[in-house]
């Protein structure tokens, strides 16, 4: 059985996490379904959580906790909410990580978490020009609202069908083979439903932010081309979806390139054209980007890079929270749109 190459685990380091862990994880389950709950209420909940977690005075924090719980318990599923699309048959999620207990709520997802995706579809009378699967950074959570929901709305405006993928988050605690398998499965499901979604089955892009970018990179490395899930999970029972290609048609990597020095095995890999966006104040991602682009160039893989002055790590889609975002950095999405349309045009698609 394959052994994960990346051993780092992203433990939560928030103050008071041990005190409020159960309640925070309940909130996370709402943040990760922003198409199914009133977004304005989710944003109120985020603000209440941030205030509560930063407060040092015990009495004041208790008051803020009451506010947080009132908002949390008052949020209900929208009456017209679309159902989640589960990735795997019940009891058949391919698994390697021995994760049975979430002591101290150090992880945002409990054992037995089942990955899914959410649909963000444009109006039936509008022509579609492609589709994009969005994966938030970190362990997803709050980032789903900005990096997936807000960005998904902007792609919708351009004519793309968007999908929010809640795969198992990389190293939180699942490994690269597990998270990559989730991405591959989502691509296969969406490709199998291309007619229903009114998309071209050869216009499915994946977009990963920070840790979500690493997840996309793993999916390409292990499951593109003719590679199979069963290679890493010998007990996995294949089904009809496994005969559908899991190779994405493009990769949008937003401050999420593989780590500098990572050994990447291109054997059997079909790496798609790649778009990369990084803030110039994001020194770690800039270093990683230099390393990854050199690797892509050596392999003859087409790519486009945009760096943005004055921007740190993260904050894609942040205007959903502050109403402003970063007008310079936010240009990356327009550039990504033109990149996608150019590669599809050159392929005659």
Rosetta blueprint (number, residue, H / E / L):
1 X L
2 X L
3 X L
4 X L
5 X L
6 X L
7 X L
8 X L
9 X L
10 X L
11 X L
12 X L
13 X L
14 X L
15 X L
16 X L
17 X H
18 X H
19 X H
20 X H
21 X H
22 X H
23 X H
24 X H
25 X H
26 X H
27 X H
28 X H
29 X H
30 X H
31 X H
32 X L
33 X L
34 X L
35 X L
36 X L
37 X E
38 X L
39 X H
40 X H
41 X H
42 X H
43 X H
44 X H
45 X H
46 X H
47 X H
48 X H
49 X H
50 X H
51 X H
52 X H
53 X H
54 X H
55 X L
56 X L
57 X L
58 X H
59 X H
60 X H
61 X H
62 X H
63 X H
64 X H
65 X H
66 X H
67 X H
68 X H
69 X H
70 X H
71 X H
72 X H
73 X H
74 X H
75 X L
76 X L
77 X E
78 X L
79 X L
80 X L
81 X L
82 X L
83 X L
84 X L
85 X E
86 X E
87 X L
88 X L
89 X L
90 X L
91 X L
92 X L
93 X L
94 X L
95 X L
96 X L
97 X L
98 X L
99 X L
100 X L
101 X L
102 X L
103 X H
104 X H
105 X H
106 X L
107 X L
108 X L
109 X L
110 X L
111 X L
112 X L
113 X L
114 X L
115 X L
116 X E
117 X E
118 X E
119 X E
120 X E
121 X L
122 X L
123 X L
124 X L
125 X L
126 X L
127 X L
128 X L
129 X L
130 X E
131 X E
132 X E
133 X E
134 X E
135 X E
136 X L
137 X L
138 X L
139 X L
140 X L
141 X L
142 X L
143 X H
144 X H
145 X H
146 X H
147 X H
148 X H
149 X H
150 X H
151 X H
152 X H
153 X H
154 X H
155 X H
156 X H
157 X H
158 X H
159 X L
160 X E
161 X E
162 X E
163 X E
164 X E
165 X E
166 X E
167 X L
168 X L
169 X L
170 X E
171 X L
172 X L
173 X L
174 X E
175 X L
176 X H
177 X H
178 X H
179 X H
180 X H
181 X H
182 X H
183 X H
184 X H
185 X H
186 X H
187 X H
188 X H
189 X H
190 X H
191 X H
192 X H
193 X L
194 X H
195 X H
196 X H
197 X H
198 X L
199 X L
200 X L
201 X L
202 X L
203 X L
204 X E
205 X E
206 X E
207 X E
208 X E
209 X E
210 X L
211 X H
212 X H
213 X H
214 X H
215 X H
216 X H
217 X H
218 X H
219 X H
220 X H
221 X H
222 X H
223 X H
224 X L
225 X L
226 X L
227 X L
228 X L
229 X H
230 X H
231 X H
232 X L
233 X L
234 X L
235 X L
236 X L
237 X L
238 X L
239 X L
240 X H
241 X H
242 X H
243 X H
244 X L
245 X L
246 X L
247 X L
248 X L
249 X L
250 X E
251 X E
252 X E
253 X E
254 X E
255 X L
256 X L
257 X L
258 X L
259 X L
260 X L
261 X L
262 X L
263 X L
264 X L
265 X L
266 X L
267 X L
268 X L
269 X L
270 X L
271 X L
272 X L
273 X L
274 X E
275 X E
276 X E
277 X E
278 X E
279 X E
280 X L
281 X L
282 X L
283 X H
284 X H
285 X H
286 X H
287 X H
288 X H
289 X H
290 X H
291 X H
292 X H
293 X H
294 X H
295 X H
296 X H
297 X H
298 X H
299 X L
300 X L
301 X L
302 X L
303 X E
304 X E
305 X E
306 X E
307 X E
308 X E
309 X L
310 X L
311 X L
312 X L
313 X L
314 X L
315 X L
316 X L
317 X L
318 X L
319 X H
320 X H
321 X H
322 X H
323 X L
324 X L
325 X L
326 X L
327 X L
328 X L
329 X H
330 X H
331 X H
332 X H
333 X H
334 X H
335 X H
336 X H
337 X H
338 X H
339 X H
340 X H
341 X H
342 X H
343 X H
344 X H
345 X H
346 X H
347 X L
348 X L
349 X L
